[in-house]
Amino acid sequence: MDKRELRQAKLAERDGLPEAVRQEKSRLIAQQLFDLPAFVEAKKVMLFASMGSEVDTKEMALRALEEGKRVALPVTHRETRQLIPGWITSWDELVPGVWGILEPDRSRLWLAPVDEIDLVVVPGVVFDRQGYRIGYGGGYYDRLLPRLRPGARRIGIAFAEQIVDAVPAREYDIPVDLVITDKGILTFPE
């Protein structure tokens, strides 16, 4: 299967999971994130507002805020195909942005410098056992990840059904450091 076919197949499989199952799996993933030393130690984290059948990230953001972490979510700039992190202090500050995805309000955006972020939670449609991912095809995270400071942690989150042995990766693709699923944590050699 090529990237497009793999993306379509895994999206259909994820979309087919009942809502109650997705919520329970999301809860299990969130709990593992909360227990992860990299998350516990992180002062500034970047999450994303989930959409559709993705792992639900709202509880992750609320917990991070509750713990006193600085939390950023991306603002999508469709024209430049860039993600611009913006700090939030409450989930209620989010407004629908590009494709209806919740994001910080552009009219009062408080920019979060990418090189200050300690940990980024990365979405994906498919992750492989080497940490490579297939997203939705826009390349937004492919542009964001190289801008992170050295040592910043890249954490993928996905349902176990989204894991495959290998995805087609290119030389400029940056793998995540680990992937948290409802079945456990996949780690990868440096």
N, C-alpha and C positions, 0 to 999 in steps of 0.2 A: 504494500500500500504506500502511495506517496503521501506527502504532508496533508494535502487537501482531503484525500479520502479518509485518512486516519482522523483528522479533525472532525469531519462529518460523522464518522462512525461513533467516536467517543462522545460527541455532543448529543447524538441521538440516545446513546446508552445512558448518559447522565440525566438527560431530560426525562427518560423513562423511569427514573427512580421516584417512588412516591414521596410526596412532600414530608411526611412524618419520618421516613427513613433518612432523607437528606438532613432534616433537622437533628436527628439523633447522631448521625455521622458528623455533622458540623460541631455538635457539642463535644464529641470525643476528640476531634481535631483541636478545638479551642483549648481543652484541658491539657493536652500534650504541649501546646504552645506555651501555656501559662507556666508549666513545669520546666520548660527548657532553660538551662542556665543562660544561654545567650539572650533570651527574652527577659529573664529575671534581672540580668545585669544591664540591659539596654536602658538608656535614658531617653533616647529619641528614636521613635519607631515610625515606619511608614507602612500603612495598611492600604486596603482598597475597599470600596463599597461594593459588595457582591451584587450581581444581577442574575436574574433568571434562576437557573438550577445550580449556580456556583455554590461552593462552601460558604455558608453564612458568616460574615465577618463582623457583624454589628456587636456581638458580645465581646469579641476580641478588642475592638476599639473602646468599648465602654470600660472593660477591665483595665486596659492600659491607662486610660484617663483617670480611673479611680485610684490606680497605683501611683499617680503623680508623674507618669511619663508624658513627654511631649509627643503628640500624635499628629502625623501628617497624612493626608490623603491626596491623591493626584487630581489635578485639574487637567483635562485632556484638551490639548490644542490641536485640533484636527488639521489645520492648515499646515503646520510645521511637523505634525506627527510626533509631538513631544508630550511628555507628562511633566507637569510642573507641580512639585509638592507644595501643599499649603497646610499650615498648622491649623488645628481645630481645638476647641475647648469643650465642645459638646456635639453629639451626633445630630442634634436638632438644627445645627448651623448649616447642614448639608442641603443642597438644592439640586434638582435634576439638571444635568449637563448634557454633553454629547451622548447620543443614543439613550438618553434618559437615565444614565448612570449618576447616582448621587456623588456630589463633589463639593469642596468648599466654595462658598459664594464668591464669584469673581469680583463682585462690586466692592468687597472688603477683604480681598485676599491678603493673607499674611504669609509671605513666601518662606518656605523652609529650605535653606540651602542644602542641596543634595549631599555635599561633602560633610555635613554635620550629622547625618542619619547613621545610627548604629546598626539598625536591623530593618530589612525590608521584607514584608510578606508579599510573595509574588504569586499572581494567579496563573493558571494555565488550563488548557483543555486536555493536554496530554503531558505526562512527565515520563522520562525513561529512567532506567536503573543506573545511569551515569550522571543524572541531574540536569539533563537537557530537557527543553520543553517545547511544546507547540502551543502558541496562543491563538488568538483569533485572526491573525494574519496581518495586523497593522504594523508590527514591529515596534510598538511603543515601549515595551519593557526592554527590547533589544537596544534601544537608544538610551534608556535610563540606567541600566545596570553598569555599563562601563564608566559612568560618571560618579559612582559611589566611591567613597574613600577606601583605601586599602584597609582591610580588616572588618569592614562593614559586612554583616551577615545577610545572606540571601536565602530566605526560607520559602520554599514552595509549599502550597497547601492544595490537597486534592483528595477526592474520594478514591478508595482502593481501586475502583473500576477504571480510573483514569491512568493507571500505571501500566506501561508496556516495557518490553525488554530494551528496545532501542528506537529512537526517532532519527530521521535524517537530520544531521547537524552540519553546519557550515563552520569554517575556521573562525569566523567572528562571533559565533554564538557563545554566550557565557552561561555556564551551568549554575544552578543554585547549589548551595552548600549542603542542603538536605531537603527532603520532602516529608511533610507530616501528613499521614493518611489516617483514616479511622481504624486501620489495622496495625499502625505502628509508624516508626520513623525510619526512613531510608537515608543512610549517610553515604557519602562518597569520598574517595581518597582525594587529597589535595592535588 
